[in-house]
Amino acid sequence: MVRFAEVGLRYGESAPEVLRDLSFVLEPGSFHWLLGASGAGKTSLLRLMHLAARATRGEVEVLGVALSRTRRAALPALRRRVGVVYQDFRLLPHLPVFDNVALPLRVAGRAPHQIRADVTEILRWVGLAPKADAMPAALSGGEQQRVAIARAVVMRPALLVADEPTGNLDIPQARRVLSLLREMHRLGTTVVVATHAETLVAEYPAASLRLDAGRLVSHG
Ligand SMILES: Nc1ncnc2c1ncn2[C@@H]1O[C@H](COP(=O)(O)OP(=O)(O)OP(=O)(O)O)[C@@H](O)[C@H]1O
C-alpha cells in the first residue's frame, strides 16, 4: 500500500512547494495512471514513492512503512522492493543486456546460479532472451525500455513506478512496453505510470491520479 497524508515537497528551504497537500491511498495490487501537464509534479511525486526524495511535510507510507518514522539504515531494503522505469531507460552503456538486468541481484548479493536463472527467465518474459549479450546501443528504443523493465522487476518488487516510460517510443513499441507493465499489475504488483500519452490512457482505462500545479485534482 502507498499512503500520502498532507504531503508537501519543496526543493530547497526557501523554494516554493512543488507538491502541496497530497492525500491519497493506493491499494495493494492497484494500477494508476499519473496524469497532469508538464511541471505539474508527476516526477516529483514518483520520486517520493521510490524514495529518491523525502517529503518536506506530511507523511508518506510506502509498502506499509511510514518514512518519517523509519531509520535511514532501513531505506535500502525498502528501496529494493520498489522498481523504477524512466523515460530515458538509464541503462549502463558499457554493460551488455544481461549484466544490466543482473545488477540489482548482484547488489543484493544473490548467488551466481540464482542470478543466471532469474535474469534468463526475466529476459524471456520481456522477449529479449536472444539479446542477452548485446550492448544497449545496439537495441531499439523499445528494446532498451524492455531491458529497463526487466531490470526494474527482476527483484520482484511489490511497487513498480514508471515515469513517462513510453515518451521516447513509437506507438507499437509503447504498446508493447505498456503490456508488460499491465502484466506486472495482473501478477499482483502495485503499478503507477506517469504519462502524457492520452492514446494509451484511452486504450487502457484505469484509475488515475491527476495533478495540477502540485495539487491532486482528481483520484479515481
Ligand atoms: N531537482 C529540482 N530542483 C528544483 N526544482 C525542481 C527539481 N525537480 C523539479 N523541480 C520543479 O518542480 C516542479 C514539478 O516538476 P516535475 O518534474 O515533478 O513535474 P512533471 O509533472 O513531472 O513534469 P514533466 O511532465 O515535464 O516531466 C517544476 O516546477 C520543476 O521546475
The ligand as an ORCA input file, in Angstrom:
! r2SCAN-3c Opt
* xyz 0 1
  N      15.621     18.980     -8.682
  C      14.789     20.028     -8.736
  N      15.155     21.223     -8.185
  C      14.324     22.287     -8.194
  N      13.104     22.283     -8.759
  C      12.682     21.136     -9.338
  C      13.502     19.951     -9.354
  N      12.821     18.976     -9.980
  C      11.634     19.521    -10.348
  N      11.557     20.810     -9.959
  C      10.397     21.705    -10.156
  O       9.263     21.040     -9.614
  C       8.115     21.287    -10.411
  C       7.498     19.941    -10.797
  O       8.414     19.251    -11.654
  P       8.209     17.726    -12.059
  O       9.393     17.328    -12.865
  O       7.875     16.933    -10.864
  O       6.906     17.841    -12.998
  P       6.338     16.822    -14.102
  O       4.854     16.861    -13.962
  O       7.000     15.509    -13.944
  O       6.781     17.495    -15.456
  P       7.093     16.809    -16.883
  O       5.802     16.218    -17.359
  O       7.557     17.963    -17.720
  O       8.178     15.786    -16.639
  C       8.568     22.111    -11.588
  O       8.259     23.458    -11.332
  C      10.062     21.891    -11.620
  O      10.720     23.008    -12.152
*
